[in-house]
């Protein structure tokens, strides 16, 4: 396990420290280190393992128990140090079922959340479209009431777990009002007539990803989540829960990169000394460690604040921006320190280099986080 002195920070309770230590020990024996050739099968296996290990219960809300943001952040940080795909498998169970956790009916919750927590059902969060990524209000996928059902038409893209999910939470324009106010959320089960996987998408850090198509897809009226026209707010609330955990995943990647850099620097012989004896190397390691701790402080401040019931729009955006951008810098430095071996396929730092890039884009690109932070700052000044 990486340096764990940060667990002594006052953001955490003893149960959080115990959780991080127990998960790290479990991951050593249960999480494969290499990228699998069959990514779909590997992801399914990781979801099952995480469910059987009891870790997925932290990603969903039980009756009377809210999601513990610090717990999911520690889980994502720990898993990402071991495997980007393991982190992905955990995170998508939470994000994919998040709308049901937040606003599902008792029937929806009882039908899906226990299965999600056990790893028996895989979830997907279907929000983005070809022309509606950061600009969710530009959504074109429609949902129309017809004969006691909802009929969905349109496309979604960049959908994680697309192609392997059992449950898709789909956001579509239901038309109660223009813009973001006329969107609703729906449960669509895999295999529903009129719903198909239009395309599988390959990315630099392999994980299940797809474009979805809905063509007269008819679902029961009971599959709507929350009030009609409130889907945009529900999507933003779901992202608000998990955005801080994206920062935690980036933090885990950065910690692993720092560990790999330290290992390389203290063992690589060069000019009758080790790489770590050079002041240039020491300066780089110092910068990397400071970047990691800065990101950790922002990440766990946001997580702690949310667990206290406080709004974290600005704090979560700061955490995501600082952690993902900082992790990219730390990982790049680690690759440089490893030299030629750093770009050899499946070396740990090479895997990290591919894993980190997407985190600067998904769940709100860095530029979007900058806009959010500035908007919140200006709101305080103008109020």
C-alpha positions as YAML, in Angstrom:
chain: A
units: angstrom
residues:
- id: 1
  name: UNK
  ca: [0.00, 0.00, 0.00]
- id: 2
  name: UNK
  ca: [1.18, 3.56, -0.71]
- id: 3
  name: UNK
  ca: [2.06, 5.96, 2.08]
- id: 4
  name: UNK
  ca: [-1.08, 6.10, 4.24]
- id: 5
  name: UNK
  ca: [-0.32, 9.03, 6.54]
- id: 6
  name: UNK
  ca: [-3.14, 10.94, 4.86]
- id: 7
  name: UNK
  ca: [-5.60, 8.56, 6.53]
- id: 8
  name: UNK
  ca: [-4.76, 10.27, 9.82]
- id: 9
  name: UNK
  ca: [-6.22, 13.53, 8.53]
- id: 10
  name: UNK
  ca: [-9.31, 14.74, 10.44]
- id: 11
  name: UNK
  ca: [-11.50, 14.24, 7.35]
- id: 12
  name: UNK
  ca: [-11.70, 10.53, 8.21]
- id: 13
  name: UNK
  ca: [-13.23, 8.39, 10.92]
- id: 14
  name: UNK
  ca: [-11.78, 5.09, 12.10]
- id: 15
  name: UNK
  ca: [-14.21, 3.17, 9.88]
- id: 16
  name: UNK
  ca: [-12.77, 4.92, 6.82]
- id: 17
  name: UNK
  ca: [-9.21, 4.00, 7.78]
- id: 18
  name: UNK
  ca: [-10.22, 0.40, 8.33]
- id: 19
  name: UNK
  ca: [-12.09, 0.34, 5.01]
- id: 20
  name: UNK
  ca: [-9.05, 1.54, 3.03]
- id: 21
  name: UNK
  ca: [-6.73, -0.98, 4.68]
- id: 22
  name: UNK
  ca: [-9.11, -3.93, 4.25]
- id: 23
  name: UNK
  ca: [-9.83, -3.12, 0.61]
- id: 24
  name: UNK
  ca: [-6.15, -2.78, -0.21]
- id: 25
  name: UNK
  ca: [-5.47, -6.24, 1.25]
- id: 26
  name: UNK
  ca: [-8.45, -7.68, -0.66]
- id: 27
  name: UNK
  ca: [-7.36, -6.11, -3.94]
- id: 28
  name: UNK
  ca: [-3.91, -7.71, -3.75]
- id: 29
  name: UNK
  ca: [-5.54, -11.14, -4.03]
- id: 30
  name: UNK
  ca: [-8.59, -10.35, -6.16]
- id: 31
  name: UNK
  ca: [-7.74, -7.65, -8.70]
- id: 32
  name: UNK
  ca: [-5.72, -8.62, -11.81]
- id: 33
  name: UNK
  ca: [-2.93, -6.19, -12.67]
- id: 34
  name: UNK
  ca: [-2.84, -6.65, -16.45]
- id: 35
  name: UNK
  ca: [-5.28, -5.41, -19.07]
- id: 36
  name: UNK
  ca: [-7.39, -8.38, -20.16]
- id: 37
  name: UNK
  ca: [-7.82, -9.38, -23.79]
- id: 38
  name: UNK
  ca: [-11.57, -9.78, -23.26]
- id: 39
  name: UNK
  ca: [-12.45, -6.53, -21.50]
- id: 40
  name: UNK
  ca: [-16.18, -7.28, -21.31]
- id: 41
  name: UNK
  ca: [-15.57, -10.57, -19.52]
- id: 42
  name: UNK
  ca: [-12.99, -8.98, -17.22]
- id: 43
  name: UNK
  ca: [-15.40, -6.19, -16.29]
- id: 44
  name: UNK
  ca: [-18.21, -8.64, -15.55]
- id: 45
  name: UNK
  ca: [-15.85, -10.70, -13.38]
- id: 46
  name: UNK
  ca: [-14.71, -7.62, -11.46]
- id: 47
  name: UNK
  ca: [-18.30, -6.53, -10.81]
- id: 48
  name: UNK
  ca: [-19.09, -10.00, -9.44]
- id: 49
  name: UNK
  ca: [-15.95, -10.04, -7.31]
- id: 50
  name: UNK
  ca: [-16.61, -6.55, -5.93]
- id: 51
  name: UNK
  ca: [-20.18, -7.56, -5.12]
- id: 52
  name: UNK
  ca: [-19.15, -10.80, -3.43]
- id: 53
  name: UNK
  ca: [-16.49, -8.93, -1.49]
- id: 54
  name: UNK
  ca: [-19.15, -6.57, -0.13]
- id: 55
  name: UNK
  ca: [-17.59, -3.44, -1.65]
- id: 56
  name: UNK
  ca: [-20.42, -2.51, -4.02]
- id: 57
  name: UNK
  ca: [-22.82, -1.91, -1.16]
- id: 58
  name: UNK
  ca: [-20.95, 1.35, -0.60]
- id: 59
  name: UNK
  ca: [-21.93, 2.51, -4.10]
- id: 60
  name: UNK
  ca: [-25.69, 2.32, -3.52]
- id: 61
  name: UNK
  ca: [-27.97, 3.81, -0.90]
- id: 62
  name: UNK
  ca: [-29.81, 1.46, 1.45]
- id: 63
  name: UNK
  ca: [-33.03, 2.41, 3.19]
- id: 64
  name: UNK
  ca: [-32.09, 4.97, 5.81]
- id: 65
  name: UNK
  ca: [-28.42, 5.10, 4.75]
- id: 66
  name: UNK
  ca: [-27.08, 7.74, 2.39]
- id: 67
  name: UNK
  ca: [-24.03, 7.20, 0.21]
- id: 68
  name: UNK
  ca: [-20.85, 7.89, 2.20]
- id: 69
  name: UNK
  ca: [-18.80, 10.11, -0.13]
- id: 70
  name: UNK
  ca: [-15.57, 9.60, 1.78]
- id: 71
  name: UNK
  ca: [-16.02, 5.83, 1.58]
- id: 72
  name: UNK
  ca: [-16.56, 5.78, -2.18]
- id: 73
  name: UNK
  ca: [-13.59, 8.11, -2.65]
- id: 74
  name: UNK
  ca: [-11.31, 5.88, -0.60]
- id: 75
  name: UNK
  ca: [-12.56, 2.83, -2.49]
- id: 76
  name: UNK
  ca: [-11.95, 4.44, -5.87]
- id: 77
  name: UNK
  ca: [-8.52, 5.71, -4.86]
- id: 78
  name: UNK
  ca: [-7.52, 2.26, -3.57]
- id: 79
  name: UNK
  ca: [-8.88, 0.35, -6.55]
- id: 80
  name: UNK
  ca: [-7.33, 2.70, -9.10]
- id: 81
  name: UNK
  ca: [-3.90, 2.14, -7.58]
- id: 82
  name: UNK
  ca: [-4.35, -1.55, -8.38]
- id: 83
  name: UNK
  ca: [-6.34, -1.43, -11.64]
- id: 84
  name: UNK
  ca: [-8.11, 1.19, -13.69]
- id: 85
  name: UNK
  ca: [-10.68, -1.37, -14.81]
- id: 86
  name: UNK
  ca: [-11.48, -2.36, -11.22]
- id: 87
  name: UNK
  ca: [-12.07, 1.30, -10.37]
- id: 88
  name: UNK
  ca: [-14.27, 1.63, -13.46]
- id: 89
  name: UNK
  ca: [-16.31, -1.45, -12.52]
- id: 90
  name: UNK
  ca: [-16.99, -0.06, -9.05]
- id: 91
  name: UNK
  ca: [-17.68, 3.50, -10.13]
- id: 92
  name: UNK
  ca: [-20.20, 2.60, -12.82]
- id: 93
  name: UNK
  ca: [-22.26, 0.53, -10.41]
- id: 94
  name: UNK
  ca: [-22.67, 3.67, -8.33]
- id: 95
  name: UNK
  ca: [-23.10, 6.18, -11.14]
- id: 96
  name: UNK
  ca: [-25.37, 3.91, -13.16]
- id: 97
  name: UNK
  ca: [-27.72, 3.26, -10.27]
- id: 98
  name: UNK
  ca: [-27.30, 6.68, -8.66]
- id: 99
  name: UNK
  ca: [-30.59, 8.11, -9.92]
- id: 100
  name: UNK
  ca: [-32.46, 5.12, -8.44]
- id: 101
  name: UNK
  ca: [-30.61, 5.55, -5.14]
- id: 102
  name: UNK
  ca: [-31.50, 9.25, -5.05]
- id: 103
  name: UNK
  ca: [-35.08, 9.29, -6.32]
- id: 104
  name: UNK
  ca: [-36.26, 5.81, -7.24]
- id: 105
  name: UNK
  ca: [-39.64, 4.52, -6.07]
- id: 106
  name: UNK
  ca: [-39.63, 1.81, -3.39]
- id: 107
  name: UNK
  ca: [-40.42, -0.70, -6.15]
- id: 108
  name: UNK
  ca: [-37.54, 0.50, -8.34]
- id: 109
  name: UNK
  ca: [-35.13, 0.47, -5.42]
- id: 110
  name: UNK
  ca: [-36.08, -3.01, -4.24]
- id: 111
  name: UNK
  ca: [-35.99, -4.40, -7.79]
- id: 112
  name: UNK
  ca: [-32.53, -3.13, -8.68]
- id: 113
  name: UNK
  ca: [-30.37, -1.85, -5.81]
- id: 114
  name: UNK
  ca: [-29.85, -5.20, -4.03]
- id: 115
  name: UNK
  ca: [-28.85, -6.78, -7.35]
- id: 116
  name: UNK
  ca: [-26.46, -3.93, -8.07]
- id: 117
  name: UNK
  ca: [-24.89, -4.23, -4.61]
- id: 118
  name: UNK
  ca: [-24.41, -8.00, -5.05]
- id: 119
  name: UNK
  ca: [-22.85, -7.56, -8.48]
- id: 120
  name: UNK
  ca: [-25.69, -9.52, -10.09]
- id: 121
  name: UNK
  ca: [-26.77, -6.60, -12.31]
- id: 122
  name: UNK
  ca: [-24.49, -4.21, -14.21]
- id: 123
  name: UNK
  ca: [-25.51, -0.55, -14.59]
- id: 124
  name: UNK
  ca: [-25.01, 2.21, -17.15]
- id: 125
  name: UNK
  ca: [-25.64, 5.97, -17.01]
- id: 126
  name: UNK
  ca: [-26.91, 7.14, -20.41]
- id: 127
  name: UNK
  ca: [-26.78, 10.94, -20.58]
- id: 128
  name: UNK
  ca: [-24.38, 12.02, -23.36]
- id: 129
  name: UNK
  ca: [-25.36, 12.26, -27.03]
- id: 130
  name: UNK
  ca: [-23.44, 12.97, -30.25]
- id: 131
  name: UNK
  ca: [-24.41, 16.67, -30.04]
- id: 132
  name: UNK
  ca: [-25.04, 16.91, -26.30]
- id: 133
  name: UNK
  ca: [-22.07, 16.22, -24.07]
- id: 134
  name: UNK
  ca: [-21.25, 19.08, -21.73]
- id: 135
  name: UNK
  ca: [-24.30, 20.93, -23.10]
- id: 136
  name: UNK
  ca: [-26.96, 18.58, -21.74]
- id: 137
  name: UNK
  ca: [-29.73, 21.03, -22.63]
- id: 138
  name: UNK
  ca: [-29.04, 20.25, -26.33]
- id: 139
  name: UNK
  ca: [-30.35, 16.71, -25.81]
- id: 140
  name: UNK
  ca: [-32.39, 15.29, -28.71]
- id: 141
  name: UNK
  ca: [-33.35, 11.82, -27.51]
- id: 142
  name: UNK
  ca: [-37.11, 11.98, -26.86]
- id: 143
  name: UNK
  ca: [-39.59, 10.22, -24.62]
- id: 144
  name: UNK
  ca: [-43.32, 10.46, -25.39]
- id: 145
  name: UNK
  ca: [-46.24, 9.17, -23.35]
- id: 146
  name: UNK
  ca: [-48.37, 6.79, -25.35]
- id: 147
  name: UNK
  ca: [-50.96, 4.31, -24.16]
- id: 148
  name: UNK
  ca: [-49.72, 4.08, -20.58]
- id: 149
  name: UNK
  ca: [-46.10, 3.71, -21.71]
- id: 150
  name: UNK
  ca: [-43.14, 5.88, -22.60]
- id: 151
  name: UNK
  ca: [-41.68, 5.58, -26.10]
- id: 152
  name: UNK
  ca: [-38.02, 6.49, -26.52]
- id: 153
  name: UNK
  ca: [-36.40, 7.58, -29.79]
- id: 154
  name: UNK
  ca: [-32.85, 8.80, -30.40]
- id: 155
  name: UNK
  ca: [-29.23, 8.00, -29.60]
- id: 156
  name: UNK
  ca: [-26.80, 8.10, -26.72]
- id: 157
  name: UNK
  ca: [-23.02, 7.82, -27.02]
- id: 158
  name: UNK
  ca: [-19.89, 7.43, -24.90]
- id: 159
  name: UNK
  ca: [-21.96, 5.21, -22.60]
- id: 160
  name: UNK
  ca: [-19.77, 3.29, -20.19]
- id: 161
  name: UNK
  ca: [-20.82, -0.34, -19.71]
- id: 162
  name: UNK
  ca: [-22.69, -0.04, -23.02]
- id: 163
  name: UNK
  ca: [-23.07, -3.53, -24.38]
- id: 164
  name: UNK
  ca: [-22.71, -5.39, -21.06]
- id: 165
  name: UNK
  ca: [-25.16, -3.57, -18.78]
- id: 166
  name: UNK
  ca: [-28.42, -5.11, -17.59]
- id: 167
  name: UNK
  ca: [-29.83, -1.73, -16.55]
- id: 168
  name: UNK
  ca: [-29.55, 1.61, -18.39]
- id: 169
  name: UNK
  ca: [-30.68, 4.83, -16.72]
- id: 170
  name: UNK
  ca: [-31.56, 6.91, -19.78]
- id: 171
  name: UNK
  ca: [-32.21, 10.65, -19.83]
- id: 172
  name: UNK
  ca: [-34.54, 11.87, -22.59]
- id: 173
  name: UNK
  ca: [-36.48, 14.97, -23.54]
- id: 174
  name: UNK
  ca: [-40.04, 14.51, -22.31]
- id: 175
  name: UNK
  ca: [-41.12, 18.03, -23.30]
- id: 176
  name: UNK
  ca: [-42.62, 19.54, -20.16]
- id: 177
  name: UNK
  ca: [-40.60, 22.74, -20.74]
- id: 178
  name: UNK
  ca: [-37.85, 23.97, -23.07]
- id: 179
  name: UNK
  ca: [-34.15, 23.35, -22.44]
- id: 180
  name: UNK
  ca: [-32.96, 21.48, -19.39]
- id: 181
  name: UNK
  ca: [-36.35, 21.69, -17.68]
- id: 182
  name: UNK
  ca: [-38.03, 19.22, -20.05]
- id: 183
  name: UNK
  ca: [-35.89, 16.12, -19.44]
- id: 184
  name: UNK
  ca: [-36.88, 12.97, -17.56]
- id: 185
  name: UNK
  ca: [-35.03, 9.83, -16.43]
- id: 186
  name: UNK
  ca: [-36.04, 6.27, -17.29]
- id: 187
  name: UNK
  ca: [-35.02, 2.70, -16.55]
- id: 188
  name: UNK
  ca: [-34.43, 0.71, -19.73]
- id: 189
  name: UNK
  ca: [-33.53, -2.96, -19.42]
- id: 190
  name: UNK
  ca: [-31.16, -4.63, -21.86]
- id: 191
  name: UNK
  ca: [-33.06, -6.55, -24.50]
- id: 192
  name: UNK
  ca: [-36.07, -4.23, -24.56]
- id: 193
  name: UNK
  ca: [-37.49, -4.16, -28.12]
- id: 194
  name: UNK
  ca: [-36.51, -0.98, -29.95]
- id: 195
  name: UNK
  ca: [-33.27, -0.64, -27.97]
- id: 196
  name: UNK
  ca: [-29.97, -1.73, -29.51]
- id: 197
  name: UNK
  ca: [-26.24, -1.31, -29.17]
- id: 198
  name: UNK
  ca: [-25.47, 0.64, -32.35]
- id: 199
  name: UNK
  ca: [-21.68, 0.64, -32.01]
- id: 200
  name: UNK
  ca: [-18.96, -0.46, -29.63]
- id: 201
  name: UNK
  ca: [-16.31, 2.21, -29.08]
- id: 202
  name: UNK
  ca: [-12.63, 1.41, -28.48]
- id: 203
  name: UNK
  ca: [-10.59, 3.83, -26.37]
- id: 204
  name: UNK
  ca: [-6.95, 4.04, -25.25]
- id: 205
  name: UNK
  ca: [-7.67, 2.58, -21.79]
- id: 206
  name: UNK
  ca: [-9.94, -0.36, -22.68]
- id: 207
  name: UNK
  ca: [-13.31, -0.58, -21.00]
- id: 208
  name: UNK
  ca: [-16.85, -1.32, -22.24]
- id: 209
  name: UNK
  ca: [-18.14, 1.71, -24.12]
- id: 210
  name: UNK
  ca: [-20.91, 2.04, -26.71]
- id: 211
  name: UNK
  ca: [-23.31, 4.13, -28.74]
- id: 212
  name: UNK
  ca: [-26.97, 3.29, -28.04]
- id: 213
  name: UNK
  ca: [-29.95, 3.61, -30.36]
- id: 214
  name: UNK
  ca: [-33.65, 3.83, -29.41]
- id: 215
  name: UNK
  ca: [-36.22, 3.32, -32.15]
- id: 216
  name: UNK
  ca: [-39.77, 3.22, -30.83]
- id: 217
  name: UNK
  ca: [-38.49, 1.68, -27.59]
- id: 218
  name: UNK
  ca: [-41.56, 1.17, -25.41]
- id: 219
  name: UNK
  ca: [-41.14, 0.96, -21.63]
- id: 220
  name: UNK
  ca: [-43.72, 0.88, -18.81]
- id: 221
  name: UNK
  ca: [-44.81, 4.18, -17.28]
- id: 222
  name: UNK
  ca: [-43.50, 2.86, -13.95]
- id: 223
  name: UNK
  ca: [-39.95, 2.97, -15.36]
- id: 224
  name: UNK
  ca: [-39.73, 6.74, -15.10]
- id: 225
  name: UNK
  ca: [-37.47, 7.82, -12.21]
- id: 226
  name: UNK
  ca: [-38.71, 10.84, -10.29]
- id: 227
  name: UNK
  ca: [-41.14, 13.50, -11.55]
- id: 228
  name: UNK
  ca: [-41.51, 14.23, -15.27]
- id: 229
  name: UNK
  ca: [-39.28, 17.09, -16.37]
- id: 230
  name: UNK
  ca: [-36.95, 16.76, -13.37]
- id: 231
  name: UNK
  ca: [-34.39, 14.52, -15.06]
- id: 232
  name: UNK
  ca: [-31.75, 17.20, -15.58]
- id: 233
  name: UNK
  ca: [-31.72, 18.04, -11.88]
- id: 234
  name: UNK
  ca: [-31.52, 14.34, -11.06]
- id: 235
  name: UNK
  ca: [-28.62, 13.83, -13.46]
- id: 236
  name: UNK
  ca: [-26.75, 16.76, -11.90]
- id: 237
  name: UNK
  ca: [-27.43, 15.47, -8.39]
- id: 238
  name: UNK
  ca: [-26.08, 12.06, -9.42]
- id: 239
  name: UNK
  ca: [-22.96, 13.60, -10.93]
- id: 240
  name: UNK
  ca: [-22.53, 15.77, -7.84]
- id: 241
  name: UNK
  ca: [-22.31, 12.62, -5.71]
- id: 242
  name: UNK
  ca: [-19.72, 10.96, -7.89]
- id: 243
  name: UNK
  ca: [-17.70, 13.87, -9.33]
- id: 244
  name: UNK
  ca: [-15.55, 14.04, -6.21]
- id: 245
  name: UNK
  ca: [-14.86, 10.33, -6.57]
- id: 246
  name: UNK
  ca: [-13.43, 10.96, -10.07]
- id: 247
  name: UNK
  ca: [-10.84, 13.12, -8.32]
- id: 248
  name: UNK
  ca: [-10.17, 10.23, -5.95]
- id: 249
  name: UNK
  ca: [-9.62, 7.83, -8.85]
- id: 250
  name: UNK
  ca: [-7.12, 10.26, -10.38]
- id: 251
  name: UNK
  ca: [-5.47, 10.51, -6.99]
- id: 252
  name: UNK
  ca: [-5.04, 6.73, -6.89]
- id: 253
  name: UNK
  ca: [-3.41, 6.75, -10.32]
- id: 254
  name: UNK
  ca: [-1.07, 9.54, -9.19]
- id: 255
  name: UNK
  ca: [-0.10, 7.73, -5.99]
- id: 256
  name: UNK
  ca: [0.73, 4.58, -7.97]
- id: 257
  name: UNK
  ca: [2.81, 6.65, -10.39]
- id: 258
  name: UNK
  ca: [4.72, 8.23, -7.51]
- id: 259
  name: UNK
  ca: [5.37, 4.79, -6.02]
- id: 260
  name: UNK
  ca: [6.67, 3.55, -9.37]
- id: 261
  name: UNK
  ca: [8.84, 6.64, -9.77]
- id: 262
  name: UNK
  ca: [10.36, 6.19, -6.31]
- id: 263
  name: UNK
  ca: [11.06, 2.54, -7.01]
- id: 264
  name: UNK
  ca: [12.76, 3.39, -10.28]
- id: 265
  name: UNK
  ca: [14.70, 6.34, -8.89]
- id: 266
  name: UNK
  ca: [16.14, 4.36, -5.97]
- id: 267
  name: UNK
  ca: [17.17, 1.29, -7.98]
- id: 268
  name: UNK
  ca: [18.24, 2.62, -11.39]
- id: 269
  name: UNK
  ca: [22.05, 2.83, -11.58]
- id: 270
  name: UNK
  ca: [23.47, 5.73, -13.55]
- id: 271
  name: UNK
  ca: [27.00, 7.19, -13.61]
- id: 272
  name: UNK
  ca: [28.09, 5.23, -10.52]
- id: 273
  name: UNK
  ca: [25.12, 6.34, -8.45]
- id: 274
  name: UNK
  ca: [21.35, 5.92, -8.46]
- id: 275
  name: UNK
  ca: [18.90, 8.13, -10.29]
- id: 276
  name: UNK
  ca: [17.64, 9.42, -6.94]
- id: 277
  name: UNK
  ca: [21.06, 10.85, -6.10]
- id: 278
  name: UNK
  ca: [20.66, 13.54, -8.75]
- id: 279
  name: UNK
  ca: [19.21, 16.81, -7.50]
- id: 280
  name: UNK
  ca: [17.13, 17.10, -10.65]
- id: 281
  name: UNK
  ca: [15.41, 13.82, -9.78]
- id: 282
  name: UNK
  ca: [14.89, 14.89, -6.18]
- id: 283
  name: UNK
  ca: [13.28, 18.14, -7.30]
- id: 284
  name: UNK
  ca: [10.95, 16.25, -9.61]
- id: 285
  name: UNK
  ca: [9.96, 13.78, -6.86]
- id: 286
  name: UNK
  ca: [9.28, 16.67, -4.49]
- id: 287
  name: UNK
  ca: [7.00, 18.33, -7.03]
- id: 288
  name: UNK
  ca: [5.17, 15.06, -7.67]
- id: 289
  name: UNK
  ca: [4.58, 14.44, -3.95]
- id: 290
  name: UNK
  ca: [3.35, 18.00, -3.40]
- id: 291
  name: UNK
  ca: [0.94, 17.70, -6.34]
- id: 292
  name: UNK
  ca: [-0.44, 14.44, -4.92]
- id: 293
  name: UNK
  ca: [-0.99, 15.87, -1.43]
- id: 294
  name: UNK
  ca: [-2.56, 19.07, -2.80]
- id: 295
  name: UNK
  ca: [-5.05, 17.01, -4.81]
- id: 296
  name: UNK
  ca: [-5.77, 14.79, -1.83]
- id: 297
  name: UNK
  ca: [-6.57, 17.75, 0.40]
- id: 298
  name: UNK
  ca: [-9.01, 19.20, -2.13]
- id: 299
  name: UNK
  ca: [-10.58, 15.80, -2.80]
- id: 300
  name: UNK
  ca: [-11.22, 14.84, 0.79]
- id: 301
  name: UNK
  ca: [-12.30, 18.35, 1.76]
- id: 302
  name: UNK
  ca: [-15.07, 18.06, -0.84]
- id: 303
  name: UNK
  ca: [-15.97, 14.53, 0.27]
- id: 304
  name: UNK
  ca: [-16.07, 15.53, 3.95]
- id: 305
  name: UNK
  ca: [-18.20, 18.59, 3.21]
- id: 306
  name: UNK
  ca: [-20.73, 16.56, 1.24]
- id: 307
  name: UNK
  ca: [-20.98, 14.01, 4.05]
- id: 308
  name: UNK
  ca: [-21.80, 16.92, 6.38]
- id: 309
  name: UNK
  ca: [-24.75, 17.77, 4.14]
- id: 310
  name: UNK
  ca: [-23.17, 20.88, 2.66]
- id: 311
  name: UNK
  ca: [-23.22, 21.95, -0.99]
- id: 312
  name: UNK
  ca: [-19.98, 21.12, -2.79]
- id: 313
  name: UNK
  ca: [-20.51, 22.35, -6.34]
- id: 314
  name: UNK
  ca: [-17.41, 24.55, -6.27]
- id: 315
  name: UNK
  ca: [-15.34, 22.26, -4.05]
- id: 316
  name: UNK
  ca: [-16.05, 19.16, -6.14]
- id: 317
  name: UNK
  ca: [-15.14, 21.02, -9.32]
- id: 318
  name: UNK
  ca: [-11.89, 22.22, -7.77]
- id: 319
  name: UNK
  ca: [-11.07, 18.70, -6.62]
- id: 320
  name: UNK
  ca: [-11.75, 17.13, -10.00]
- id: 321
  name: UNK
  ca: [-9.78, 19.75, -11.89]
- id: 322
  name: UNK
  ca: [-6.77, 19.71, -9.58]
- id: 323
  name: UNK
  ca: [-6.64, 15.94, -9.15]
- id: 324
  name: UNK
  ca: [-7.04, 14.97, -12.80]
- id: 325
  name: UNK
  ca: [-4.71, 17.65, -14.18]
- id: 326
  name: UNK
  ca: [-2.20, 17.00, -11.40]
- id: 327
  name: UNK
  ca: [-2.30, 13.24, -11.92]
- id: 328
  name: UNK
  ca: [-1.55, 13.73, -15.62]
- id: 329
  name: UNK
  ca: [1.57, 15.71, -14.65]
- id: 330
  name: UNK
  ca: [2.69, 13.18, -12.03]
- id: 331
  name: UNK
  ca: [2.21, 10.22, -14.36]
- id: 332
  name: UNK
  ca: [4.02, 11.97, -17.20]
- id: 333
  name: UNK
  ca: [6.94, 12.61, -14.86]
- id: 334
  name: UNK
  ca: [6.96, 8.95, -13.81]
- id: 335
  name: UNK
  ca: [7.05, 7.83, -17.45]
- id: 336
  name: UNK
  ca: [9.96, 10.18, -18.06]
- id: 337
  name: UNK
  ca: [11.80, 8.76, -15.06]
- id: 338
  name: UNK
  ca: [11.35, 5.23, -16.35]
- id: 339
  name: UNK
  ca: [12.83, 6.25, -19.69]
- id: 340
  name: UNK
  ca: [12.40, 3.79, -22.55]
- id: 341
  name: UNK
  ca: [10.72, 1.23, -20.30]
- id: 342
  name: UNK
  ca: [8.06, 3.82, -19.50]
- id: 343
  name: UNK
  ca: [6.54, 3.50, -22.95]
- id: 344
  name: UNK
  ca: [6.69, -0.30, -23.18]
- id: 345
  name: UNK
  ca: [3.18, -1.72, -23.46]
- id: 346
  name: UNK
  ca: [1.69, -2.97, -20.16]
- id: 347
  name: UNK
  ca: [4.40, -1.52, -17.95]
- id: 348
  name: UNK
  ca: [2.62, 0.02, -14.92]
- id: 349
  name: UNK
  ca: [3.47, 3.62, -15.83]
- id: 350
  name: UNK
  ca: [2.46, 3.06, -19.46]
- id: 351
  name: UNK
  ca: [-0.93, 1.75, -18.32]
- id: 352
  name: UNK
  ca: [-1.35, 4.73, -16.01]
- id: 353
  name: UNK
  ca: [-0.51, 7.11, -18.87]
- id: 354
  name: UNK
  ca: [-3.42, 5.68, -20.86]
- id: 355
  name: UNK
  ca: [-5.78, 5.42, -17.90]
- id: 356
  name: UNK
  ca: [-5.52, 9.03, -16.73]
- id: 357
  name: UNK
  ca: [-6.30, 10.80, -19.98]
- id: 358
  name: UNK
  ca: [-10.04, 10.16, -20.04]
- id: 359
  name: UNK
  ca: [-10.54, 11.44, -16.48]
- id: 360
  name: UNK
  ca: [-9.74, 14.96, -17.63]
- id: 361
  name: UNK
  ca: [-12.78, 14.76, -19.93]
- id: 362
  name: UNK
  ca: [-15.56, 12.60, -18.50]
- id: 363
  name: UNK
  ca: [-18.09, 13.79, -15.91]
- id: 364
  name: UNK
  ca: [-17.22, 17.34, -16.93]
- id: 365
  name: UNK
  ca: [-14.03, 18.28, -18.77]
- id: 366
  name: UNK
  ca: [-11.47, 20.46, -17.03]
- id: 367
  name: UNK
  ca: [-12.71, 23.49, -18.97]
- id: 368
  name: UNK
  ca: [-16.23, 22.86, -17.69]
- id: 369
  name: UNK
  ca: [-14.92, 22.66, -14.11]
- id: 370
  name: UNK
  ca: [-13.24, 26.04, -14.62]
- id: 371
  name: UNK
  ca: [-16.55, 27.53, -15.71]
- id: 372
  name: UNK
  ca: [-18.31, 26.01, -12.69]
- id: 373
  name: UNK
  ca: [-15.72, 27.38, -10.26]
- id: 374
  name: UNK
  ca: [-15.82, 30.84, -11.81]
- id: 375
  name: UNK
  ca: [-19.64, 30.87, -11.84]
- id: 376
  name: UNK
  ca: [-19.75, 29.99, -8.12]
- id: 377
  name: UNK
  ca: [-17.18, 32.66, -7.30]
- id: 378
  name: UNK
  ca: [-19.09, 35.33, -9.22]
- id: 379
  name: UNK
  ca: [-22.36, 34.22, -7.65]
- id: 380
  name: UNK
  ca: [-20.91, 34.94, -4.20]
- id: 381
  name: UNK
  ca: [-19.74, 38.39, -5.28]
- id: 382
  name: UNK
  ca: [-23.04, 39.35, -6.93]
- id: 383
  name: UNK
  ca: [-25.35, 38.05, -4.22]
...
